[in-house]
């Protein structure tokens, strides 16, 4: 099972390198159910894996000019404050309610990404500081309340609210995730034991996957990448629903997501779009 966990960690890296998110939501179940770690140990170890992998991916994206350093650092700093406040709020709300609320946020975010502009405007050299701080605080508040890593919200915030092209939003998101992971790990190290040998093996596999994912960004159309991120978020929301409500609910949601994804593919490739209101106009072919 350890070998399987290491192999699957490559997919975690690809997700982070290509989409700038999905690390925590994929890594924690991988460590808990495949590697057999206890829940708190899995969460702490995931911060090592996601943090190191995101840091390496950040450097790779930076070489391609896809990281806004000032915006990312400010966003991450504000996000830490918001996450702390969100953690305080979470103590007075039931865990199941938090996760279901997070699922609603994920679905709304996914639909916004899928229906977003087909062509993004060029990124400004820097975003206004006040806007970056407000976005970071808001995303941090949500992620701190529901206990998620934040990539699912950082990328849409930067792409839809900040107006950044998807490749830049992904690269900058990885910087934010690196900061959040480091802060989270600092809070766990004194109380949770970490198997550094296993963490190192899984991290190396994830880093290799992230390098592959980063290379793929140069060959994927930004609009297609944005929509793929949206479908990925919908799939993760289906899994959370299945865990919190009933497996049948999750399977039904996942099945509907798959059918909708096929409809989106039909729009893009065949020009036949049964749900044009959701998928938008068919992509132009060359």
C-alpha positions in Angstrom: 0.0 0.0 0.0 2.9 2.3 0.6 4.1 1.8 -2.9 0.6 2.6 -4.2 0.5 5.8 -2.0 3.8 6.9 -3.5 2.6 6.2 -7.0 -0.7 8.1 -6.5 1.3 11.0 -5.0 2.4 11.8 -8.6 -1.2 12.6 -9.4 -1.3 15.0 -6.5 1.8 16.8 -7.9 0.3 17.0 -11.4 -2.9 18.6 -9.9 -0.9 21.2 -8.0 1.5 21.9 -10.9 -1.2 22.2 -13.6 -4.2 23.6 -11.7 -2.7 25.2 -8.6 -5.1 23.4 -6.2 -6.3 20.0 -5.0 -3.3 19.2 -2.9 -4.8 19.0 0.5 -8.1 17.4 -0.6 -6.2 14.7 -2.5 -3.3 14.2 -0.1 -5.1 13.8 3.2 -7.3 10.8 1.9 -4.3 9.4 0.2 -2.3 9.3 3.5 -5.2 8.2 5.6 -6.8 5.5 3.5 -3.9 4.3 1.3 -0.9 4.8 3.6 -2.9 4.0 6.7 -2.0 7.1 8.7 -4.1 8.3 11.6 -6.2 11.4 10.7 -4.2 14.1 12.5 -0.9 12.6 11.3 -2.3 12.5 7.8 -3.2 16.2 8.0 0.2 17.2 9.3 2.1 15.1 6.8 0.0 16.5 4.0 1.2 20.0 4.9 4.8 18.7 4.3 3.9 17.2 1.0 1.8 20.0 -0.3 4.1 22.7 1.0 7.3 21.4 -0.5 5.6 20.5 -3.8 3.9 23.9 -4.1 7.3 25.6 -3.4 9.0 23.7 -6.2 6.1 24.4 -8.5 6.2 28.1 -7.6 9.8 28.3 -8.7 9.0 26.5 -12.0 6.1 28.8 -12.7 8.2 31.8 -11.8 10.7 30.9 -14.4 7.9 31.0 -16.9 6.8 34.5 -15.6 3.6 33.1 -14.1 4.0 34.4 -10.5 3.0 37.8 -9.2 5.3 37.8 -6.1 3.9 40.9 -4.4 0.3 40.0 -4.9 1.0 36.4 -3.8 2.8 37.4 -0.6 0.2 40.0 0.4 -2.6 37.5 -0.4 -0.9 34.8 1.6 -0.3 37.1 4.6 -3.9 38.3 4.6 -5.1 34.7 4.2 -3.2 33.7 7.3 -5.1 36.3 9.3 -8.4 35.2 7.8 -7.7 31.6 8.5 -7.0 32.3 12.1 -10.3 34.1 12.4 -12.0 31.4 10.6 -10.6 28.8 13.0 -12.2 30.7 15.9 -15.5 30.7 14.1 -15.4 27.0 13.4 -15.5 26.1 17.1 -19.2 27.2 17.3 -20.4 25.5 14.1 -20.9 21.7 13.7 -18.2 20.1 11.5 -20.8 18.5 9.1 -22.5 21.9 8.6 -19.1 23.4 7.8 -18.3 20.8 5.2 -21.7 21.0 3.5 -21.3 24.8 3.5 -17.9 24.4 1.9 -19.4 22.1 -0.7 -21.9 24.8 -1.6 -19.0 27.3 -2.0 -17.1 24.8 -4.1 -20.1 24.2 -6.5 -20.6 28.0 -6.9 -16.9 28.5 -7.6 -16.8 25.7 -10.1 -19.8 27.0 -12.0 -18.2 30.5 -12.1 -15.0 28.9 -13.5 -16.8 26.9 -16.1 -18.9 29.8 -17.3 -16.0 32.4 -17.1 -14.7 34.4 -19.9 -13.3 32.4 -22.8 -10.4 34.9 -23.1 -8.7 36.5 -20.2 -7.4 40.0 -20.3 -3.6 40.4 -19.9 -2.5 40.7 -16.3 -1.7 44.1 -14.9 1.8 44.3 -13.5 0.4 44.3 -10.0 -3.1 44.2 -8.5 -4.3 47.0 -6.2 -3.0 46.2 -2.6 -6.4 46.8 -1.0 -8.1 44.4 -3.4 -5.4 41.7 -2.8 -5.7 42.0 1.0 -9.5 41.8 0.9 -9.5 38.7 -1.4 -6.8 37.1 0.8 -8.7 37.9 4.0 -12.0 36.5 2.5 -10.5 33.3 1.2 -8.5 32.8 4.4 -11.7 33.2 6.5 -13.6 30.6 4.4 -10.7 28.1 4.3 -9.9 28.6 8.0 -13.6 28.0 8.9 -13.9 24.8 6.9 -10.4 23.5 7.3 -9.3 23.3 3.6 -6.1 24.2 2.0 -7.5 27.1 -0.1 -6.3 26.3 -3.7 -9.9 25.8 -4.7 -10.7 29.4 -3.8 -7.4 31.1 -4.4 -7.2 30.3 -8.1 -10.8 31.5 -8.8 -10.3 34.6 -6.7 -7.2 35.6 -8.7 -8.6 34.6 -12.1 -12.2 35.9 -11.7 -11.9 38.7 -9.2 -8.3 39.7 -9.8 -8.5 39.4 -13.6 -5.3 37.3 -13.9 -4.9 34.8 -16.8 -5.2 31.2 -15.6 -1.4 30.4 -15.8 -0.6 33.4 -13.7 -3.4 32.6 -11.2 -2.1 29.1 -10.9 1.5 30.1 -10.3 0.6 32.8 -7.8 -1.8 30.4 -6.0 1.1 28.0 -5.4 3.0 30.7 -3.6 0.0 31.3 -1.3 -0.4 27.5 -0.7 3.3 27.3 0.2 2.8 30.0 2.8 -0.3 28.5 4.2 1.2 25.1 4.4 4.3 26.4 6.3 2.1 28.2 8.8 -0.1 25.2 9.3 2.8 22.8 9.7 4.4 25.0 12.3 1.3 24.6 14.4 1.4 20.8 14.1 5.0 19.9 14.6 5.0 20.1 18.4 2.0 17.9 18.9 1.9 15.4 15.9 4.6 12.9 15.1 5.6 12.7 11.4 7.1 9.7 9.6 9.7 11.7 7.8 10.9 8.7 5.7 7.4 8.1 4.3 6.7 11.9 4.0 9.9 12.3 2.0 9.1 9.5 -0.4 5.6 10.8 -1.1 6.9 14.4 -1.4 9.5 13.3 -4.0 6.8 11.6 -6.0 4.5 14.6 -5.8 7.3 17.0 -6.8 8.0 14.9 -9.9 4.3 15.1 -10.7 4.3 18.8 -10.2 7.1 19.3 -12.6 5.1 17.4 -15.2 2.0 19.5 -14.4 4.0 22.7 -14.7 5.2 21.7 -18.2 1.7 20.8 -19.3 0.5 24.4 -18.6 2.5 25.6 -21.6 0.5 23.3 -23.8 -3.0 23.8 -22.4 -5.3 26.6 -23.5 -6.0 28.9 -20.5 -9.8 28.7 -21.1 -9.6 24.9 -21.2 -7.5 24.9 -18.1 -10.0 27.2 -16.3 -12.9 24.9 -17.2 -10.9 21.7 -16.3 -10.4 23.3 -12.8 -14.1 23.9 -12.5 -14.9 20.3 -13.3 -12.2 19.1 -10.9 -13.8 21.2 -8.1 -17.2 19.7 -8.9 -15.9 16.2 -8.6 -14.3 17.0 -5.2 -17.6 18.5 -4.0 -19.3 15.2 -5.0 -16.9 13.2 -2.9 -17.5 15.4 0.1 -21.2 15.1 -0.2 -20.9 11.4 -0.3 -18.9 11.4 2.9 -21.1 13.8 4.8 -24.6 12.8 3.6 -24.7 9.3 2.1 -22.6 7.4 -0.4 -25.5 7.3 -2.8 -25.6 11.1 -2.8 -22.0 11.3 -3.7 -22.2 8.6 -6.4 -25.2 10.4 -7.9 -23.5 13.8 -7.8 -20.3 12.3 -9.3 -22.3 10.6 -12.1 -24.1 13.9 -12.9 -20.7 15.6 -12.9 -19.3 13.1 -15.4 -22.4 13.5 -17.7 -22.1 17.3 -17.5 -18.3 17.0 -18.3 -19.1 14.9 -21.4 -21.6 17.6 -22.4 -18.9 20.2 -22.0 -16.6 18.1 -24.2 -19.4 17.8 -26.8 -19.6 21.6 -26.8 -15.9 22.0 -27.3 -15.2 19.3 -29.8 -18.5 18.7 -31.7 -20.2 22.1 -31.5 -23.3 20.3 -30.0 -24.1 21.9 -26.7 -27.2 20.6 -24.9 -26.6 22.8 -21.8 -25.3 26.0 -23.5 -26.3 28.1 -20.5 -23.7 26.3 -18.4 -20.9 25.5 -20.8 -21.0 28.7 -22.8 -20.5 29.0 -26.6 -18.5 26.2 -28.3 -14.8 26.8 -28.4 -13.5 28.0 -31.7 -11.6 25.4 -33.7 -8.5 26.0 -35.6 
